[in-house]
Amino acid sequence: MTQTNTPEDSRKVLVELEEFVRREPGSGEAWGRLGCAYNYFEAYDLACAALEKAVQLAPREAMYWHGLGRARLDLGRPQEALAPARQAVELEPRRPQARLLLGRVLNRLDNVPLAIVHLQEAVRLDPKWTTPLVDLAWAYSTLRDYAAAGACFEEALRLEPDQLDLWRELGGCLLEQQKPARAVPPLETAVFLQPEDGVAWGLLGCAYQQTGRTAEAAPAFARGIDLGCRAGWLWVWAGAAAAALGDREGLERARRELRERDPERAQELEDLLRRQAAGGRDAEAMTGT
């Protein structure tokens, strides 16, 4: 697809392709190029109509099947996207873009194990393309295979270290694996690169708290809260940090927030406080246990 620089350029491209269709209404290429252009400009309803015509007229063109699957998926219709995505893979099994699309469709349909098969193949076909690596990481995370997910995030960052969100995701995977010390460096990188990311600050607070760096954890939690992160896991660990530092007000706020926002995690905080007290920390006076 030719890159366009202005709205006028974009409209000119579409006018030319629409004229191509009017001149050659029986041409699969005309309908296919128009449909792919509509996809490019995120006009997915129009893309579906054009590409449905294209695959009727040129059923051996994998690109048109791929475009149709993409348009349907982007319209939130993964079940309807499945057949064209499969057809694109059947016609061009060694095309990584086709494998990626099919993996995404299957993932949206909750067939995560089969999605992983196609995403792995996309990575194998183009190991330097980070997009399928990141999709594969998310699929592994869905299955709670955080070691595999973390390995994918690490490889994606090795290839493209400027993918800022991935530093946070790598740190989160390491925390899920009970490796808080290893989580600290990527999470510190995350908040350095994106200082307004409240979730990254919250995760960094967890990593500090779990490695005994409570004095550093508390301000990290406070920063995450100030930036709008109100997740239950943050309040659990922020409450534990407050207890360890003798901050009664902070502990009571965490308890209140959990009761109101995430009552299922309220007990998680109390259990954590008991473990801290048993470990000889300052939480005993704060909890009354």
N, C-alpha and C positions, 0 to 999 in steps of 0.2 A: 504494500500500500504506500503510495507516494505521500511523504510528509507534507502537511500544509501549515502555513504560518499565521494565517488570519482567518476570521470567519468568512470573508469573501472568497478566499482560496478554497475553503471547505465546501462552500455552496457551489463553487464552480466545478469541483470534482464530482459532486453528486449530480449536478445538472448534466454533465457530460455522460455519466454512467446511465442516468435515467433516459437520456436521448439514445444511447446505445441499445437499451432494451426496447425502446419504441421502434428503432430501425430494424432490430433483429429479435423479435419476440420469441422465436424458436431456438435461440442460442442459449445453451447452458452456460457458456462463458459469460455472456452479458448479464444474466441473472445472478451468476455466482459472484462476479466482480462487484455488482451492485450490493448484493447481500453482505459481502465482506466489508464493503465501505460503510454500510449501515452499522455493522458491528463495531468498526473502528470509531464511529461517532456515537456509539452507545444507543443507537436507535434500534433496540432489540426486537420490538414488534415488527418493524419493517424488515429487519434482517431475516426474521423467521419466514415471513411471507416470500421474500425473494429467494432465499436459499431452499425452501421447500420446492419451489419451481425449478431451481438449478439442479437439485439432485434427481428430479424426474427426468430432466433433459440430458444430464451428464452424470449418470449414476456411478461412473468409475473414477470420478474426481474426488479424491479423499479430502482435499481442502474444503470443498463445499459441505461435505458431511461434518467435518470438524467445525466449521463455522455455524452450522445449524445446531449442533450439540451445544456449542458455547452460548449461542443466543438463548436457547431454551433454559440452560442452566442459569444464566444471568437474569432471566425472568422469574427465577424461583420455581422452575418446572423440571427438577432432576429426573423424575420418572420418564418424562418425554424426551429428555436429553440422552437417555441411556442408549437407545437403539442407534442414533446417528454417531454417538461417540464410539460405540463398538464397531460400527461400519468403517469409521475412519481408521481404527487400529487394524481391522482386517485388510484394508486396502494398502496401508503403509505401516506395517508392524514395527519398522525400525525408525519411525519418526517420533522423537521424544515428546513433541508437542501433543501428539495424539495420545500417547500413554499418559501424559500429565492430565489431559482433559478427562479421560476415562477414569483415572484415579480420583479426580475431584468429584465426578458424578457419583461414583460408587461410595465415596466418603459421605457425601450428602445423603445417600440412601442408607447409611449406617451399615454398609457392607465393608467395614474397615479392613479386615484381613485381605480381601481381594483388592481393595484400593491400594494397599501397601505393595502388593505384587506388581501392579502397573507403575506405581511411583518409583519403586526400586529399579524397574526396567528403564524408566525415563532417566534416572540418575546414571545407570550403566551406559546408556546410549550417549549421554552428554554429561560427563562427570564434572565439567566446569560450569554448568548452568545451575545457579543456586535456587531458582524457583522450585523445581521438584524436590530439592533437598529440604527446603523449608516446609513444603506440603507434607513430605514424608515425616518430618519431625512432629508436625501436628497430629498426624495419624497415629504415630507411636504414642504420643501423649494421651490420645483418646483411649488407648488400650493400657495406659499407665505403665508403659515400658519407657521409663524416663531415662534409663541408660542409653537406649538406642536413640531416643529423641535428642538427648544432649549431644551424642556423637554427631548427629546430623547438623545441629545448630553450630557445633564447633567447626565442622568442615565448611559450612556456609560462611562463617565468619573468617575462616582462613582464606577463602576465595575472595570474599567481599567484606572486609572489616567495617565498611561504612554503613552496613545495614543495622542501624542504631537499635531498633527494637529487639534484635536477636541477642544482644548482650544481656538484656533483662530476662529473656526466655531461657537462655543458657543457665543463668544464675538460678532461676526458678527450678529448672530440672535438677540441678545439683542439690538444692535444698530438699526436693522430693526424694532424692537418693540418700538423705541423711549425710550429706557432705558439705556442711556449712562453711568450713575453712576454705574449700575450693570454690565455693560460691561467692566469697567476698570479692576477689579481683574482678570478675565480670560484672558484678553488681556495682562496684565502685566505678567501673568504666561506664556503665549505663547511666548513672546519675551525673557523671561528669559530662557526658555527651548530650544528655537530655535532662537538664536540672529541673524541668517542670513535670517530670513523670512521677506522679504520686505512687503508683504501684511499685516502681523500681525502688523508691525510697523505703517503702514498707518492707519489701523483700530484703533490702540491705539491712534494715533494722533487725529482721529475723536472723539473718546471717550473723550479725554482730552479737545478738542476744544468745544465740546457740553456741557461740565460741567464747562466751564469758566476757564479751566487751560491752557490758551493760551500759556503761556511761556513754558510749558512742551510739548504742542502740536507741536510747530514749529520744535524742534529737532527730534521729533518722525517722522514727515513728511520727514524731510531731510534724516533721516536714511533709511526710506522706499524707497525714490527716489534713494539714493546711491546704494541700494541693487537691483534696477531694477524694482521696482513697478512704472508703468506709467499709472495706471488706471485713468479714468476721475474723479471718485469720490474723489480720493486723491488730484488731482489738485484743485478741487472746494474748499475743506476744507483747503488745504495748502494756497491757495490764500486768503481765509477769515482770516486765522491766520496771514498771512503776513500783511494784511490790519490793523488788530487790533493792531499789534505791530509797525505800522508805517514803515514797510519794503516795500518801493515802488518797489525796484528791484525784491523782491520775488513775489509781487503781479503781476507785469508785466510779469514775467516769467510764472506764472500760467495761466494768460490770453493767452499768446502766445502758451503755450503747449495745452491748450484747443482748441484754434482756429485750430491748426494743427492736433491734435490727436482725439479730441472728440468735434466737433463744436456744437453738440446738447446740450452739458453740459455748453457751454460758458455762455449762458443766466442764467443757474442755479447759476453760481458764481455771476453774477451781481445782481440777485434777493437776494442772501444771503447777499451780501454787503449792499444792501439797507436796509435789515432787521437789520443788525448790526448798521448801521448809525441811523436808527430810534430808536434803543435801547440806543443811546448815546455813541456808541463806537468810536474809532478813525478812522473808515473807511471813514468818510465823506470827509476829506481832500484828501484821496487817490483816491476816485472815482469821485469827482466833482459833486456829487448829492446833 
